[in-house]
Amino acid sequence: MTAEDNEPAVPESIKNKVTVKALYAALALGNSDVVPKLLASDLEWWFHGPPRCQHMMRVLTGESDFSEFTFHPRSITAIGNDYVIADGWEGAQAYWVHVWTLKNGLITQFREYFNTWLTVREVSLPRRDVARASHTLWQSQTRELFGQSLPGLLLAI
């Protein structure tokens, strides 16, 4: 028996949060060697917002460098074992939310919401549990943009 056998396993949610933090750190440093190692080769992405604001997609595909738009997450939250949500803003007019899906430590799906309020709800529970069937897991809370009119979306996971 080794010392490693006695150590508690790190929860998948914590590992996934560390992976997403590493991605943002690599982007902030312009470390293009690290980013592809964190992403699945068949990364699936989805975007909601003005087409000109697909900043992360352009960075991840190499269309732009890391300085076109800087992502400084205000919060990074693990949701269950598969999802990590980050949000932040760049100036007064740019609020973004990123929803990352991870499998086996690799980012497999990316959803970017730009200038959009987002509510994430759990809907995978049996229908008989109506009280929790619309349990909110995460919601945009941007005091800086509170008075602005932004579209709102519901993400069901």
VMD Tcl script that builds the backbone (N, CA, C; Angstrom):
set m [mol new atoms 471]
animate dup $m
set s [atomselect $m all]
$s set {name element resname resid chain x y z} {
  {N N MET 1 A 0.838 -1.181 0.000}
  {CA C MET 1 A 0.000 0.000 0.000}
  {C C MET 1 A 0.884 1.245 0.000}
  {N N THR 2 A 0.572 2.200 -0.863}
  {CA C THR 2 A 1.354 3.423 -0.952}
  {C C THR 2 A 0.616 4.561 -0.264}
  {N N ALA 3 A 1.318 5.665 -0.045}
  {CA C ALA 3 A 0.709 6.842 0.573}
  {C C ALA 3 A -0.428 7.377 -0.299}
  {N N GLU 4 A -0.298 7.213 -1.631}
  {CA C GLU 4 A -1.332 7.701 -2.547}
  {C C GLU 4 A -2.640 6.942 -2.364}
  {N N ASP 5 A -2.570 5.673 -1.939}
  {CA C ASP 5 A -3.772 4.879 -1.723}
  {C C ASP 5 A -4.608 5.428 -0.579}
  {N N ASN 6 A -3.983 6.108 0.366}
  {CA C ASN 6 A -4.681 6.646 1.528}
  {C C ASN 6 A -5.267 8.030 1.284}
  {N N GLU 7 A -4.856 8.681 0.209}
  {CA C GLU 7 A -5.348 10.029 -0.074}
  {C C GLU 7 A -6.747 9.953 -0.680}
  {N N PRO 8 A -7.640 10.856 -0.219}
  {CA C PRO 8 A -8.989 10.856 -0.797}
  {C C PRO 8 A -8.938 11.285 -2.265}
  {N N ALA 9 A -9.829 10.715 -3.063}
  {CA C ALA 9 A -9.899 11.065 -4.484}
  {C C ALA 9 A -10.415 12.492 -4.630}
  {N N VAL 10 A -9.845 13.211 -5.569}
  {CA C VAL 10 A -10.294 14.569 -5.841}
  {C C VAL 10 A -11.582 14.476 -6.654}
  {N N PRO 11 A -12.646 15.155 -6.198}
  {CA C PRO 11 A -13.913 15.098 -6.950}
  {C C PRO 11 A -13.749 15.606 -8.381}
  {N N GLU 12 A -14.494 14.993 -9.292}
  {CA C GLU 12 A -14.439 15.371 -10.705}
  {C C GLU 12 A -14.774 16.851 -10.892}
  {N N SER 13 A -15.703 17.371 -10.113}
  {CA C SER 13 A -16.088 18.777 -10.246}
  {C C SER 13 A -14.904 19.706 -9.966}
  {N N ILE 14 A -14.082 19.360 -8.980}
  {CA C ILE 14 A -12.903 20.174 -8.653}
  {C C ILE 14 A -11.875 20.075 -9.774}
  {N N LYS 15 A -11.642 18.876 -10.289}
  {CA C LYS 15 A -10.701 18.692 -11.402}
  {C C LYS 15 A -11.146 19.517 -12.609}
  {N N ASN 16 A -12.440 19.498 -12.911}
  {CA C ASN 16 A -12.952 20.234 -14.069}
  {C C ASN 16 A -12.792 21.734 -13.879}
  {N N LYS 17 A -13.034 22.204 -12.689}
  {CA C LYS 17 A -12.865 23.640 -12.401}
  {C C LYS 17 A -11.405 24.046 -12.572}
  {N N VAL 18 A -10.495 23.203 -12.119}
  {CA C VAL 18 A -9.057 23.467 -12.277}
  {C C VAL 18 A -8.691 23.507 -13.760}
  {N N THR 19 A -9.269 22.610 -14.568}
  {CA C THR 19 A -8.999 22.594 -16.009}
  {C C THR 19 A -9.451 23.897 -16.662}
  {N N VAL 20 A -10.648 24.354 -16.326}
  {CA C VAL 20 A -11.157 25.601 -16.913}
  {C C VAL 20 A -10.324 26.795 -16.450}
  {N N LYS 21 A -9.932 26.814 -15.188}
  {CA C LYS 21 A -9.058 27.887 -14.700}
  {C C LYS 21 A -7.732 27.880 -15.460}
  {N N ALA 22 A -7.215 26.693 -15.736}
  {CA C ALA 22 A -5.963 26.579 -16.491}
  {C C ALA 22 A -6.135 27.126 -17.905}
  {N N LEU 23 A -7.291 26.906 -18.502}
  {CA C LEU 23 A -7.565 27.443 -19.838}
  {C C LEU 23 A -7.532 28.965 -19.830}
  {N N TYR 24 A -8.238 29.584 -18.890}
  {CA C TYR 24 A -8.242 31.051 -18.817}
  {C C TYR 24 A -6.851 31.604 -18.511}
  {N N ALA 25 A -6.105 30.910 -17.658}
  {CA C ALA 25 A -4.741 31.348 -17.346}
  {C C ALA 25 A -3.858 31.279 -18.589}
  {N N ALA 26 A -3.985 30.200 -19.362}
  {CA C ALA 26 A -3.198 30.074 -20.594}
  {C C ALA 26 A -3.578 31.164 -21.590}
  {N N LEU 27 A -4.872 31.479 -21.690}
  {CA C LEU 27 A -5.309 32.544 -22.592}
  {C C LEU 27 A -4.749 33.891 -22.149}
  {N N ALA 28 A -4.782 34.157 -20.850}
  {CA C ALA 28 A -4.280 35.430 -20.325}
  {C C ALA 28 A -2.790 35.600 -20.587}
  {N N LEU 29 A -2.058 34.485 -20.573}
  {CA C LEU 29 A -0.611 34.527 -20.803}
  {C C LEU 29 A -0.249 34.394 -22.281}
  {N N GLY 30 A -1.254 34.156 -23.132}
  {CA C GLY 30 A -0.981 33.958 -24.552}
  {C C GLY 30 A -0.261 32.645 -24.811}
  {N N ASN 31 A -0.455 31.682 -23.939}
  {CA C ASN 31 A 0.221 30.391 -24.036}
  {C C ASN 31 A -0.571 29.459 -24.949}
  {N N SER 32 A -0.338 29.572 -26.232}
  {CA C SER 32 A -1.104 28.806 -27.220}
  {C C SER 32 A -0.759 27.316 -27.229}
  {N N ASP 33 A 0.314 26.909 -26.573}
  {CA C ASP 33 A 0.673 25.488 -26.516}
  {C C ASP 33 A -0.222 24.712 -25.542}
  {N N VAL 34 A -0.686 25.364 -24.490}
  {CA C VAL 34 A -1.480 24.700 -23.454}
  {C C VAL 34 A -2.926 24.514 -23.892}
  {N N VAL 35 A -3.504 25.498 -24.561}
  {CA C VAL 35 A -4.934 25.509 -24.881}
  {C C VAL 35 A -5.391 24.248 -25.621}
  {N N PRO 36 A -4.754 23.828 -26.711}
  {CA C PRO 36 A -5.237 22.628 -27.422}
  {C C PRO 36 A -5.205 21.358 -26.574}
  {N N LYS 37 A -4.340 21.294 -25.594}
  {CA C LYS 37 A -4.242 20.112 -24.736}
  {C C LYS 37 A -5.446 19.983 -23.803}
  {N N LEU 38 A -6.198 21.068 -23.625}
  {CA C LEU 38 A -7.353 21.062 -22.733}
  {C C LEU 38 A -8.666 20.820 -23.472}
  {N N LEU 39 A -8.613 20.872 -24.817}
  {CA C LEU 39 A -9.818 20.780 -25.643}
  {C C LEU 39 A -9.871 19.478 -26.429}
  {N N ALA 40 A -11.070 18.915 -26.549}
  {CA C ALA 40 A -11.265 17.749 -27.421}
  {C C ALA 40 A -11.060 18.187 -28.863}
  {N N SER 41 A -10.547 17.294 -29.697}
  {CA C SER 41 A -10.304 17.645 -31.100}
  {C C SER 41 A -11.609 17.916 -31.846}
  {N N ASP 42 A -12.704 17.352 -31.356}
  {CA C ASP 42 A -14.015 17.590 -31.979}
  {C C ASP 42 A -14.897 18.465 -31.093}
  {N N LEU 43 A -14.292 19.486 -30.495}
  {CA C LEU 43 A -15.003 20.402 -29.611}
  {C C LEU 43 A -16.281 20.910 -30.268}
  {N N GLU 44 A -17.372 20.784 -29.554}
  {CA C GLU 44 A -18.661 21.292 -30.036}
  {C C GLU 44 A -18.893 22.642 -29.376}
  {N N TRP 45 A -19.306 23.649 -30.166}
  {CA C TRP 45 A -19.612 24.934 -29.539}
  {C C TRP 45 A -20.903 25.507 -30.054}
  {N N TRP 46 A -21.441 26.378 -29.213}
  {CA C TRP 46 A -22.700 27.049 -29.486}
  {C C TRP 46 A -22.558 28.473 -29.011}
  {N N PHE 47 A -23.115 29.416 -29.769}
  {CA C PHE 47 A -22.965 30.832 -29.435}
  {C C PHE 47 A -24.316 31.528 -29.482}
  {N N HIS 48 A -24.534 32.424 -28.522}
  {CA C HIS 48 A -25.711 33.281 -28.536}
  {C C HIS 48 A -25.250 34.716 -28.319}
  {N N GLY 49 A -25.503 35.545 -29.312}
  {CA C GLY 49 A -25.120 36.951 -29.236}
  {C C GLY 49 A -24.843 37.471 -30.629}
  {N N PRO 50 A -24.424 38.731 -30.731}
  {CA C PRO 50 A -24.094 39.287 -32.046}
  {C C PRO 50 A -22.904 38.543 -32.657}
  {N N PRO 51 A -22.970 38.201 -33.959}
  {CA C PRO 51 A -21.875 37.443 -34.596}
  {C C PRO 51 A -20.497 38.080 -34.410}
  {N N ARG 52 A -20.439 39.384 -34.385}
  {CA C ARG 52 A -19.148 40.061 -34.225}
  {C C ARG 52 A -18.527 39.816 -32.846}
  {N N CYS 53 A -19.298 39.250 -31.929}
  {CA C CYS 53 A -18.837 39.047 -30.551}
  {C C CYS 53 A -18.444 37.602 -30.245}
  {N N GLN 54 A -18.184 36.811 -31.263}
  {CA C GLN 54 A -17.770 35.422 -31.042}
  {C C GLN 54 A -16.276 35.378 -30.713}
  {N N HIS 55 A -15.911 36.077 -29.662}
  {CA C HIS 55 A -14.500 36.259 -29.324}
  {C C HIS 55 A -13.800 34.959 -28.950}
  {N N MET 56 A -14.394 34.179 -28.066}
  {CA C MET 56 A -13.723 32.952 -27.630}
  {C C MET 56 A -13.581 31.962 -28.780}
  {N N MET 57 A -14.596 31.857 -29.618}
  {CA C MET 57 A -14.501 30.942 -30.751}
  {C C MET 57 A -13.338 31.333 -31.660}
  {N N ARG 58 A -13.184 32.625 -31.915}
  {CA C ARG 58 A -12.078 33.076 -32.771}
  {C C ARG 58 A -10.729 32.784 -32.132}
  {N N VAL 59 A -10.654 32.908 -30.812}
  {CA C VAL 59 A -9.396 32.601 -30.120}
  {C C VAL 59 A -9.107 31.103 -30.182}
  {N N LEU 60 A -10.128 30.284 -29.903}
  {CA C LEU 60 A -9.909 28.833 -29.869}
  {C C LEU 60 A -9.596 28.245 -31.239}
  {N N THR 61 A -10.093 28.875 -32.307}
  {CA C THR 61 A -9.814 28.381 -33.656}
  {C C THR 61 A -8.572 29.020 -34.267}
  {N N GLY 62 A -7.982 29.982 -33.583}
  {CA C GLY 62 A -6.778 30.640 -34.081}
  {C C GLY 62 A -7.039 31.779 -35.040}
  {N N GLU 63 A -8.315 32.162 -35.224}
  {CA C GLU 63 A -8.636 33.291 -36.099}
  {C C GLU 63 A -8.110 34.605 -35.542}
  {N N SER 64 A -8.016 34.710 -34.226}
  {CA C SER 64 A -7.490 35.933 -33.611}
  {C C SER 64 A -6.527 35.534 -32.509}
  {N N ASP 65 A -5.719 36.499 -32.120}
  {CA C ASP 65 A -4.798 36.195 -31.031}
  {C C ASP 65 A -5.505 36.446 -29.698}
  {N N PHE 66 A -4.802 36.177 -28.632}
  {CA C PHE 66 A -5.387 36.246 -27.308}
  {C C PHE 66 A -5.643 37.679 -26.838}
  {N N SER 67 A -5.173 38.670 -27.574}
  {CA C SER 67 A -5.320 40.049 -27.105}
  {C C SER 67 A -6.540 40.766 -27.684}
  {N N GLU 68 A -7.241 40.157 -28.648}
  {CA C GLU 68 A -8.412 40.822 -29.235}
  {C C GLU 68 A -9.466 41.120 -28.179}
  {N N PHE 69 A -9.682 40.178 -27.305}
  {CA C PHE 69 A -10.670 40.319 -26.244}
  {C C PHE 69 A -10.124 39.552 -25.050}
  {N N THR 70 A -10.042 40.183 -23.915}
  {CA C THR 70 A -9.476 39.504 -22.755}
  {C C THR 70 A -10.589 38.957 -21.866}
  {N N PHE 71 A -10.454 37.715 -21.479}
  {CA C PHE 71 A -11.429 37.065 -20.623}
  {C C PHE 71 A -10.864 36.986 -19.210}
  {N N HIS 72 A -11.441 37.783 -18.322}
  {CA C HIS 72 A -11.087 37.753 -16.909}
  {C C HIS 72 A -12.338 37.340 -16.154}
  {N N PRO 73 A -12.493 36.050 -15.877}
  {CA C PRO 73 A -13.708 35.580 -15.219}
  {C C PRO 73 A -13.925 36.241 -13.859}
  {N N ARG 74 A -15.149 36.640 -13.626}
  {CA C ARG 74 A -15.560 37.160 -12.319}
  {C C ARG 74 A -15.797 35.988 -11.382}
  {N N SER 75 A -16.362 34.910 -11.940}
  {CA C SER 75 A -16.600 33.706 -11.147}
  {C C SER 75 A -16.441 32.485 -12.040}
  {N N ILE 76 A -16.023 31.393 -11.422}
  {CA C ILE 76 A -15.945 30.096 -12.087}
  {C C ILE 76 A -16.580 29.102 -11.124}
  {N N THR 77 A -17.647 28.463 -11.595}
  {CA C THR 77 A -18.451 27.594 -10.730}
  {C C THR 77 A -18.610 26.217 -11.358}
  {N N ALA 78 A -18.308 25.177 -10.601}
  {CA C ALA 78 A -18.542 23.808 -11.068}
  {C C ALA 78 A -19.988 23.444 -10.770}
  {N N ILE 79 A -20.657 22.848 -11.765}
  {CA C ILE 79 A -22.033 22.386 -11.624}
  {C C ILE 79 A -22.020 20.881 -11.871}
  {N N GLY 80 A -22.275 20.108 -10.839}
  {CA C GLY 80 A -22.234 18.662 -10.975}
  {C C GLY 80 A -20.848 18.191 -11.366}
  {N N ASN 81 A -20.784 17.039 -12.018}
  {CA C ASN 81 A -19.499 16.468 -12.415}
  {C C ASN 81 A -19.095 16.797 -13.842}
  {N N ASP 82 A -19.963 17.451 -14.603}
  {CA C ASP 82 A -19.681 17.645 -16.026}
  {C C ASP 82 A -19.586 19.091 -16.492}
  {N N TYR 83 A -20.047 20.056 -15.710}
  {CA C TYR 83 A -20.161 21.431 -16.203}
  {C C TYR 83 A -19.382 22.405 -15.333}
  {N N VAL 84 A -18.832 23.413 -16.003}
  {CA C VAL 84 A -18.199 24.539 -15.318}
  {C C VAL 84 A -18.710 25.798 -16.003}
  {N N ILE 85 A -19.153 26.760 -15.200}
  {CA C ILE 85 A -19.683 28.015 -15.730}
  {C C ILE 85 A -18.793 29.149 -15.269}
  {N N ALA 86 A -18.425 30.003 -16.212}
  {CA C ALA 86 A -17.631 31.196 -15.908}
  {C C ALA 86 A -18.365 32.395 -16.481}
  {N N ASP 87 A -18.266 33.525 -15.792}
  {CA C ASP 87 A -18.839 34.746 -16.343}
  {C C ASP 87 A -17.931 35.914 -16.023}
  {N N GLY 88 A -18.099 36.962 -16.800}
  {CA C GLY 88 A -17.291 38.153 -16.602}
  {C C GLY 88 A -17.729 39.245 -17.534}
  {N N TRP 89 A -17.018 40.339 -17.530}
  {CA C TRP 89 A -17.344 41.445 -18.414}
  {C C TRP 89 A -16.079 42.152 -18.847}
  {N N GLU 90 A -16.194 42.789 -19.970}
  {CA C GLU 90 A -15.111 43.587 -20.539}
  {C C GLU 90 A -15.720 44.960 -20.785}
  {N N GLY 91 A -15.503 45.870 -19.885}
  {CA C GLY 91 A -16.119 47.186 -20.009}
  {C C GLY 91 A -17.598 47.127 -19.652}
  {N N ALA 92 A -18.267 48.238 -19.787}
  {CA C ALA 92 A -19.669 48.333 -19.365}
  {C C ALA 92 A -20.641 47.689 -20.351}
  {N N GLN 93 A -20.211 47.419 -21.568}
  {CA C GLN 93 A -21.136 46.923 -22.589}
  {C C GLN 93 A -20.944 45.468 -22.974}
  {N N ALA 94 A -20.082 44.742 -22.301}
  {CA C ALA 94 A -19.793 43.372 -22.722}
  {C C ALA 94 A -19.835 42.418 -21.538}
  {N N TYR 95 A -20.957 41.734 -21.388}
  {CA C TYR 95 A -21.105 40.707 -20.362}
  {C C TYR 95 A -21.116 39.351 -21.057}
  {N N TRP 96 A -20.347 38.402 -20.556}
  {CA C TRP 96 A -20.279 37.087 -21.180}
  {C C TRP 96 A -20.432 35.980 -20.141}
  {N N VAL 97 A -20.982 34.857 -20.612}
  {CA C VAL 97 A -21.090 33.645 -19.809}
  {C C VAL 97 A -20.572 32.501 -20.668}
  {N N HIS 98 A -19.716 31.681 -20.098}
  {CA C HIS 98 A -19.195 30.495 -20.776}
  {C C HIS 98 A -19.633 29.266 -20.002}
  {N N VAL 99 A -20.180 28.298 -20.700}
  {CA C VAL 99 A -20.556 27.025 -20.094}
  {C C VAL 99 A -19.702 25.954 -20.763}
  {N N TRP 100 A -18.870 25.321 -19.976}
  {CA C TRP 100 A -17.943 24.295 -20.442}
  {C C TRP 100 A -18.445 22.926 -19.998}
  {N N THR 101 A -18.444 21.963 -20.894}
  {CA C THR 101 A -18.761 20.578 -20.559}
  {C C THR 101 A -17.471 19.778 -20.651}
  {N N LEU 102 A -17.188 18.995 -19.629}
  {CA C LEU 102 A -15.949 18.223 -19.593}
  {C C LEU 102 A -16.242 16.745 -19.407}
  {N N LYS 103 A -15.458 15.927 -20.072}
  {CA C LYS 103 A -15.511 14.471 -19.944}
  {C C LYS 103 A -14.081 13.979 -19.803}
  {N N ASN 104 A -13.829 13.224 -18.765}
  {CA C ASN 104 A -12.494 12.659 -18.526}
  {C C ASN 104 A -11.396 13.722 -18.559}
  {N N GLY 105 A -11.672 14.886 -17.970}
  {CA C GLY 105 A -10.677 15.952 -17.869}
  {C C GLY 105 A -10.463 16.765 -19.123}
  {N N LEU 106 A -11.249 16.540 -20.153}
  {CA C LEU 106 A -11.099 17.235 -21.426}
  {C C LEU 106 A -12.361 18.030 -21.730}
  {N N ILE 107 A -12.206 19.259 -22.213}
  {CA C ILE 107 A -13.356 20.095 -22.571}
  {C C ILE 107 A -13.923 19.572 -23.890}
  {N N THR 108 A -15.188 19.151 -23.852}
  {CA C THR 108 A -15.812 18.557 -25.040}
  {C C THR 108 A -16.862 19.459 -25.673}
  {N N GLN 109 A -17.391 20.402 -24.890}
  {CA C GLN 109 A -18.424 21.300 -25.418}
  {C C GLN 109 A -18.253 22.669 -24.795}
  {N N PHE 110 A -18.539 23.689 -25.596}
  {CA C PHE 110 A -18.413 25.067 -25.149}
  {C C PHE 110 A -19.626 25.848 -25.626}
  {N N ARG 111 A -20.267 26.548 -24.704}
  {CA C ARG 111 A -21.383 27.432 -25.045}
  {C C ARG 111 A -21.030 28.829 -24.572}
  {N N GLU 112 A -21.142 29.786 -25.487}
  {CA C GLU 112 A -20.813 31.173 -25.152}
  {C C GLU 112 A -22.065 32.030 -25.304}
  {N N TYR 113 A -22.353 32.789 -24.274}
  {CA C TYR 113 A -23.487 33.709 -24.272}
  {C C TYR 113 A -22.920 35.104 -24.090}
  {N N PHE 114 A -23.232 35.986 -25.019}
  {CA C PHE 114 A -22.675 37.328 -24.981}
  {C C PHE 114 A -23.813 38.323 -24.806}
  {N N ASN 115 A -23.696 39.187 -23.786}
  {CA C ASN 115 A -24.739 40.151 -23.433}
  {C C ASN 115 A -26.099 39.471 -23.316}
  {N N THR 116 A -26.120 38.396 -22.552}
  {CA C THR 116 A -27.322 37.590 -22.341}
  {C C THR 116 A -27.372 37.169 -20.876}
  {N N TRP 117 A -28.521 37.377 -20.232}
  {CA C TRP 117 A -28.735 36.837 -18.888}
  {C C TRP 117 A -28.934 35.334 -19.037}
  {N N LEU 118 A -28.339 34.558 -18.172}
  {CA C LEU 118 A -28.459 33.113 -18.277}
  {C C LEU 118 A -28.901 32.519 -16.947}
  {N N THR 119 A -29.849 31.604 -17.025}
  {CA C THR 119 A -30.267 30.810 -15.875}
  {C C THR 119 A -30.048 29.352 -16.248}
  {N N VAL 120 A -29.394 28.607 -15.372}
  {CA C VAL 120 A -29.130 27.188 -15.604}
  {C C VAL 120 A -29.975 26.404 -14.612}
  {N N ARG 121 A -30.780 25.503 -15.159}
  {CA C ARG 121 A -31.660 24.697 -14.311}
  {C C ARG 121 A -31.444 23.217 -14.561}
  {N N GLU 122 A -31.624 22.458 -13.512}
  {CA C GLU 122 A -31.540 21.002 -13.585}
  {C C GLU 122 A -32.917 20.465 -13.942}
  {N N VAL 123 A -32.985 19.689 -15.008}
  {CA C VAL 123 A -34.273 19.139 -15.434}
  {C C VAL 123 A -34.226 17.623 -15.616}
  {N N SER 124 A -33.170 16.994 -15.204}
  {CA C SER 124 A -33.027 15.557 -15.424}
  {C C SER 124 A -33.662 14.712 -14.327}
  {N N LEU 125 A -34.343 15.341 -13.401}
  {CA C LEU 125 A -34.974 14.603 -12.317}
  {C C LEU 125 A -36.283 13.974 -12.773}
  {N N PRO 126 A -36.712 12.914 -12.112}
  {CA C PRO 126 A -38.007 12.312 -12.466}
  {C C PRO 126 A -39.135 13.327 -12.335}
  {N N ARG 127 A -40.125 13.201 -13.205}
  {CA C ARG 127 A -41.243 14.152 -13.236}
  {C C ARG 127 A -42.023 14.172 -11.926}
  {N N ARG 128 A -42.005 13.084 -11.163}
  {CA C ARG 128 A -42.775 13.060 -9.918}
  {C C ARG 128 A -42.188 14.004 -8.864}
  {N N ASP 129 A -40.928 14.383 -9.038}
  {CA C ASP 129 A -40.291 15.303 -8.098}
  {C C ASP 129 A -40.467 16.735 -8.594}
  {N N VAL 130 A -41.703 17.177 -8.685}
  {CA C VAL 130 A -42.034 18.480 -9.257}
  {C C VAL 130 A -41.389 19.618 -8.485}
  {N N ALA 131 A -41.251 19.481 -7.191}
  {CA C ALA 131 A -40.678 20.555 -6.382}
  {C C ALA 131 A -39.255 20.885 -6.808}
  {N N ARG 132 A -38.499 19.897 -7.266}
  {CA C ARG 132 A -37.121 20.140 -7.684}
  {C C ARG 132 A -36.957 20.114 -9.190}
  {N N ALA 133 A -37.997 19.868 -9.930}
  {CA C ALA 133 A -37.888 19.705 -11.379}
  {C C ALA 133 A -37.357 20.957 -12.060}
  {N N SER 134 A -37.463 22.096 -11.433}
  {CA C SER 134 A -36.947 23.326 -12.032}
  {C C SER 134 A -35.927 23.981 -11.099}
  {N N HIS 135 A -35.139 23.166 -10.456}
  {CA C HIS 135 A -34.126 23.630 -9.513}
  {C C HIS 135 A -33.065 24.483 -10.225}
  {N N THR 136 A -32.930 25.735 -9.825}
  {CA C THR 136 A -31.936 26.628 -10.428}
  {C C THR 136 A -30.563 26.305 -9.857}
  {N N LEU 137 A -29.616 26.028 -10.765}
  {CA C LEU 137 A -28.244 25.706 -10.377}
  {C C LEU 137 A -27.321 26.915 -10.435}
  {N N TRP 138 A -27.608 27.829 -11.348}
  {CA C TRP 138 A -26.751 29.007 -11.531}
  {C C TRP 138 A -27.566 30.073 -12.240}
  {N N GLN 139 A -27.274 31.348 -11.926}
  {CA C GLN 139 A -27.976 32.448 -12.579}
  {C C GLN 139 A -27.052 33.648 -12.678}
  {N N SER 140 A -27.137 34.365 -13.795}
  {CA C SER 140 A -26.358 35.585 -13.961}
  {C C SER 140 A -26.703 36.554 -12.839}
  {N N GLN 141 A -25.682 37.179 -12.295}
  {CA C GLN 141 A -25.886 38.174 -11.241}
  {C C GLN 141 A -24.908 39.319 -11.461}
  {N N THR 142 A -25.186 40.113 -12.449}
  {CA C THR 142 A -24.268 41.193 -12.786}
  {C C THR 142 A -24.850 42.522 -12.345}
  {N N ARG 143 A -24.437 42.973 -11.198}
  {CA C ARG 143 A -24.920 44.255 -10.689}
  {C C ARG 143 A -24.558 45.407 -11.626}
  {N N GLU 144 A -23.415 45.291 -12.295}
  {CA C GLU 144 A -22.957 46.363 -13.168}
  {C C GLU 144 A -23.907 46.595 -14.339}
  {N N LEU 145 A -24.606 45.564 -14.777}
  {CA C LEU 145 A -25.507 45.672 -15.931}
  {C C LEU 145 A -26.974 45.593 -15.521}
  {N N PHE 146 A -27.250 45.757 -14.220}
  {CA C PHE 146 A -28.598 45.536 -13.703}
  {C C PHE 146 A -29.663 46.357 -14.417}
  {N N GLY 147 A -29.374 47.592 -14.749}
  {CA C GLY 147 A -30.374 48.460 -15.376}
  {C C GLY 147 A -30.518 48.268 -16.867}
  {N N GLN 148 A -29.688 47.435 -17.491}
  {CA C GLN 148 A -29.733 47.264 -18.936}
  {C C GLN 148 A -30.714 46.153 -19.320}
  {N N SER 149 A -31.245 46.289 -20.498}
  {CA C SER 149 A -32.149 45.272 -21.025}
  {C C SER 149 A -31.340 44.278 -21.849}
  {N N LEU 150 A -31.251 43.058 -21.357}
  {CA C LEU 150 A -30.534 42.000 -22.058}
  {C C LEU 150 A -31.475 40.817 -22.233}
  {N N PRO 151 A -31.340 40.080 -23.347}
  {CA C PRO 151 A -32.177 38.890 -23.497}
  {C C PRO 151 A -31.822 37.864 -22.426}
  {N N GLY 152 A -32.800 37.101 -22.030}
  {CA C GLY 152 A -32.567 36.059 -21.038}
  {C C GLY 152 A -32.798 34.690 -21.633}
  {N N LEU 153 A -31.953 33.746 -21.281}
  {CA C LEU 153 A -32.090 32.378 -21.771}
  {C C LEU 153 A -32.062 31.406 -20.601}
  {N N LEU 154 A -32.711 30.282 -20.804}
  {CA C LEU 154 A -32.705 29.208 -19.835}
  {C C LEU 154 A -31.937 28.042 -20.439}
  {N N LEU 155 A -30.918 27.573 -19.725}
  {CA C LEU 155 A -30.153 26.408 -20.150}
  {C C LEU 155 A -30.549 25.252 -19.249}
  {N N ALA 156 A -31.101 24.228 -19.826}
  {CA C ALA 156 A -31.531 23.054 -19.071}
  {C C ALA 156 A -30.469 21.979 -19.177}
  {N N ILE 157 A -30.010 21.509 -18.004}
  {CA C ILE 157 A -29.004 20.449 -18.008}
  {C C ILE 157 A -29.480 19.291 -17.147}
}
mol reanalyze $m
mol bondsrecalc $m
mol representation Tube
mol addrep $m
